[in-house]
Each structure stands twice: as C-alpha cells, then as structure tokens.
Amino acid sequence: MDSHFSFYLWVIAAIVVAFFVFKKVTGCLIKSIIILVILAVLGYLFYKYFMSA
C-alpha cells in the first residue's frame, strides 16, 4: 500500500510542477507574440504614412 501512495504523491507533485512551468512559459510566449504584433502594426503604419510621401 505504501508504494502506491508514494507513487500517487509523486505524480501529483509532477503535475503541479508541470502546471507552474507551463504557466510561466506560455505567459512569456503570449507576451512576446503580442509585442511582435504591436511592433509589426507600428512598422506598417510608419512605412504607410511616412515613407509613401
């Protein structure tokens, strides 16, 4: 019985750690994607209004 209980504790601990790592990584990726989209829009607007004259 003890080996099953410790196995389940390790599985739960691994799931919790994986959740926090996934949360950190996706948060950083989403912020990076948003910043890249904003920079692309600003670059497009810059070339459209200032370089076309």
Phi, psi and omega in degrees: 000324184294323182292324178293319180296315180292326176299314180295324177296317178295322179294317179295318178297320179294321179295318180296315179296317179297322178298313181292321178295315179298320179296316180294314183294314182291326177298317179292318180295318180295318177298319179296318180295318179297317179296319178297321178295316180297317178296322179294318179295317179295320177296318177298314180295322179299309182291329180290316187266331185256334183264347182274350183283000000 
